């Protein structure tokens, strides 16, 4: 009962933060993204998950999606044969993931969707251990990134895989972006200013760069979803409003893994940009000594 009360209080606090303009409502953006999901995007997400995890299938494996958002990658894990458990603290994200399962999962899918918080240690402890613990671009938006990463990593079973993506630390630029995101979340005026300046500026900059390097300026948008099945339009708003916002240097994540007995098996950096670095760790199996 005390755990349920603590979780309810945490959700109430998060709702208050949204009202005060201190937190972005990711779930509403994901609900809009759901309108454009099709089999092509799903296939791209499946291919992306295969590349990240270095597997062809997840048959018989357990897969925990922390901060499931739209539910696209929970669906990808389901399509690859995993038994899936998805959770998110945002009610709209939970509803979106549930709808994703209803529309695209096979009948009787072994896929649980629920509301929960990665910062709730009692809730996390109740989930057990998983072969794959996945959280792409989520833990840096909790307001307590390192606690979130630690709680998530604790659910990786021996021999299991931990896959996360965390925003790259760009020093002063990251601090500026945090301030801009906070401004966006502050209310209608902040949203109007950021949307009317940021998006046109990005489009103009990318167009100029493509023209300079003699590239097709429209290719980046027509092929945007091919890497992860996402949508450039909805990702713009996710990036603009993604607050709270924390960052980490790649070596900090690597050192975290080493301190927690995790072996890094894959890392993809964003090349010094403001994007996310991807990390895949493996927890060694326990060996019996006789």
C-alpha positions in Angstrom: 0.0 0.0 0.0 2.8 2.4 0.9 4.4 1.8 -2.5 1.1 2.6 -4.3 0.8 5.8 -2.3 4.3 6.8 -3.1 3.7 6.2 -6.8 0.4 8.1 -6.8 2.2 11.1 -5.1 4.9 10.9 -7.8 2.3 11.0 -10.6 0.6 13.9 -8.9 3.9 15.8 -8.7 4.6 15.1 -12.4 1.1 16.4 -13.3 1.8 19.6 -11.2 5.1 20.1 -13.1 3.3 20.0 -16.4 0.8 22.6 -15.1 3.7 24.8 -13.9 5.4 24.5 -17.3 8.3 22.4 -15.9 7.6 19.2 -17.8 6.8 18.4 -21.5 3.8 16.2 -22.2 5.6 13.6 -24.3 2.5 11.4 -24.5 0.4 13.9 -26.4 3.1 14.2 -29.0 3.3 10.4 -29.3 -0.5 10.2 -29.7 -0.2 12.4 -32.7 2.7 10.3 -34.1 0.4 7.3 -33.8 -1.7 8.7 -36.6 1.2 8.2 -39.1 2.4 4.8 -38.0 2.2 2.2 -40.8 3.8 -1.2 -41.6 6.8 0.6 -43.3 7.6 2.5 -40.0 7.2 -0.7 -38.0 9.6 -2.6 -40.3 12.1 0.2 -39.9 11.8 0.1 -36.2 12.3 -3.7 -36.2 15.4 -3.3 -38.3 16.7 -0.6 -36.0 16.2 -2.7 -32.9 18.0 -5.6 -34.6 21.0 -3.4 -35.4 21.2 -1.9 -32.0 21.0 -5.2 -30.1 23.0 -7.2 -32.6 20.4 -9.9 -32.9 18.1 -11.3 -35.6 15.3 -12.4 -33.3 14.3 -12.2 -29.6 12.3 -15.4 -29.5 11.7 -16.6 -26.0 13.4 -13.5 -24.4 11.9 -11.1 -21.9 12.0 -7.4 -23.0 11.3 -4.4 -20.7 10.6 -1.1 -22.4 11.1 1.7 -19.9 9.3 4.9 -21.0 7.6 3.2 -23.9 6.2 6.4 -25.4 4.4 5.5 -28.6 5.0 1.8 -28.1 6.7 1.5 -31.5 9.8 -0.3 -30.1 7.7 -2.5 -27.7 5.9 -3.5 -30.9 9.2 -4.1 -32.6 10.4 -6.4 -29.8 7.0 -8.2 -29.9 7.4 -8.7 -33.7 10.9 -10.2 -33.0 9.4 -12.8 -30.7 9.9 -11.3 -27.2 7.6 -11.4 -24.2 7.2 -7.6 -23.7 6.4 -5.4 -20.7 6.0 -1.7 -21.3 5.6 1.1 -18.9 5.5 4.9 -18.9 4.6 7.5 -16.3 2.7 9.6 -18.9 -1.0 8.5 -19.1 -1.1 9.5 -22.8 2.0 7.4 -23.5 0.4 4.4 -21.8 -2.8 4.9 -23.8 -0.7 5.3 -27.0 1.3 2.1 -26.3 -2.0 0.3 -25.5 -3.5 1.4 -28.8 -0.3 0.4 -30.7 -0.7 -3.1 -29.2 -4.3 -3.2 -30.2 -3.7 -2.2 -33.8 -0.6 -4.0 -34.7 0.2 -6.8 -32.3 -0.8 -10.4 -32.9 -3.9 -11.7 -31.1 -3.2 -12.8 -27.6 0.2 -11.1 -27.6 2.3 -11.7 -24.5 2.7 -7.9 -24.0 1.8 -6.1 -20.8 1.3 -2.3 -20.8 1.1 -0.3 -17.6 1.7 3.0 -15.9 4.9 3.2 -13.7 7.9 5.3 -12.9 11.5 4.3 -13.3 12.2 6.5 -10.2 9.9 4.4 -8.0 12.3 1.9 -6.5 9.5 -0.2 -4.9 7.7 -0.5 -8.3 11.0 -1.3 -10.1 11.9 -4.0 -7.6 8.5 -5.6 -8.2 9.2 -6.1 -11.9 11.8 -8.8 -11.7 14.7 -9.3 -14.1 14.7 -9.2 -17.9 16.8 -10.5 -20.7 16.6 -7.1 -22.4 16.1 -3.7 -20.6 15.6 -1.0 -23.2 15.1 2.8 -22.7 15.9 4.9 -25.7 16.0 8.7 -25.1 14.0 8.5 -21.9 16.1 8.5 -18.7 17.5 12.0 -19.3 14.0 13.4 -19.2 13.1 12.1 -15.7 14.7 15.0 -13.7 16.9 12.4 -11.9 18.9 10.9 -14.8 21.6 8.9 -12.8 19.0 7.5 -10.4 16.9 6.5 -13.4 19.8 4.8 -15.2 20.8 2.9 -12.0 17.3 1.7 -11.4 16.9 0.6 -15.0 20.2 -1.2 -15.0 19.3 -3.1 -11.8 16.6 -5.1 -13.7 19.1 -6.6 -16.2 19.3 -10.4 -15.7 22.6 -12.2 -15.7 23.6 -12.6 -19.3 21.1 -9.9 -20.2 21.4 -6.7 -22.2 20.9 -3.1 -21.2 20.3 -0.7 -24.1 19.9 3.1 -23.6 20.3 6.3 -25.5 21.3 9.5 -23.6 21.7 13.1 -24.8 25.3 14.0 -25.5 26.9 16.6 -23.2 27.9 19.7 -25.1 28.8 21.8 -22.2 27.4 25.4 -22.4 25.3 24.5 -25.5 23.5 21.9 -23.5 22.8 24.4 -20.7 21.4 26.8 -23.3 19.2 24.1 -24.8 17.9 23.2 -21.3 16.8 26.9 -20.9 15.2 27.0 -24.3 13.2 23.8 -23.6 12.1 25.2 -20.3 10.9 28.3 -22.1 9.0 26.2 -24.6 7.2 24.4 -21.8 6.4 27.6 -20.0 3.2 28.2 -21.9 1.6 29.1 -25.2 3.9 32.1 -25.8 7.0 30.0 -25.3 5.7 27.4 -27.7 4.8 30.0 -30.3 8.2 31.7 -30.2 10.2 28.5 -30.3 8.1 26.9 -33.1 8.2 30.0 -35.2 12.0 30.5 -34.8 13.6 27.1 -34.2 11.9 24.9 -36.9 12.4 27.5 -39.8 16.0 28.1 -38.7 16.8 24.3 -38.7 15.1 23.8 -42.1 17.0 26.8 -43.6 20.3 25.7 -42.2 20.0 22.1 -43.4 18.8 23.3 -46.8 21.8 25.6 -47.2 24.2 22.8 -46.1 22.7 20.4 -48.6 22.9 22.9 -51.4 26.5 23.7 -50.5 27.5 20.0 -50.6 25.3 19.4 -53.7 23.0 17.0 -51.9 19.3 16.5 -52.5 17.8 18.9 -49.9 14.6 16.8 -49.6 16.3 13.5 -49.1 16.9 13.9 -45.4 13.2 14.3 -44.8 11.9 11.6 -47.2 14.4 9.1 -45.7 14.3 10.3 -42.1 12.3 7.4 -40.8 14.5 4.8 -42.3 16.9 4.7 -39.4 14.3 4.1 -36.5 10.9 4.4 -38.1 10.3 7.8 -36.6 8.8 11.0 -38.0 10.9 14.2 -38.4 7.8 16.4 -37.8 6.9 14.9 -34.4 10.6 14.5 -33.4 10.9 18.3 -33.8 8.4 18.9 -31.1 9.8 16.1 -28.9 13.2 17.9 -29.2 11.8 21.4 -28.6 9.8 20.4 -25.6 11.9 17.6 -24.1 12.2 18.9 -20.5 13.5 18.0 -17.9 16.7 17.7 -19.9 20.0 16.2 -18.7 23.1 15.1 -20.6 26.2 12.9 -20.2 29.5 12.4 -21.8 30.1 8.9 -23.4 32.9 8.2 -20.9 30.5 8.9 -18.0 28.1 6.3 -19.2 30.9 3.8 -19.9 32.3 4.4 -16.3 28.8 3.9 -14.9 28.5 0.5 -16.6 31.9 -0.6 -15.3 31.1 0.4 -11.8 27.9 -1.6 -12.0 29.4 -4.8 -13.5 28.2 -4.2 -17.0 30.3 -4.8 -20.1 29.8 -2.4 -23.0 29.2 -4.4 -26.3 28.2 -1.5 -28.6 28.3 2.2 -28.7 27.2 4.7 -31.4 28.0 8.3 -30.8 26.2 11.3 -32.4 29.5 12.8 -33.6 29.7 15.6 -31.2 26.2 16.9 -32.0 23.2 17.6 -29.6 21.7 14.2 -30.4 21.7 11.0 -28.4 24.6 8.5 -27.9 23.5 4.9 -27.9 25.0 2.4 -25.5 24.5 -1.4 -25.2 25.8 -3.3 -22.2 25.8 -6.9 -21.2 25.6 -8.2 -17.6 28.0 -11.2 -17.3 26.4 -14.5 -16.3 26.9 -15.9 -12.8 29.3 -18.8 -12.7 28.9 -21.4 -10.0 32.1 -22.3 -8.1 32.4 -25.8 -6.8 
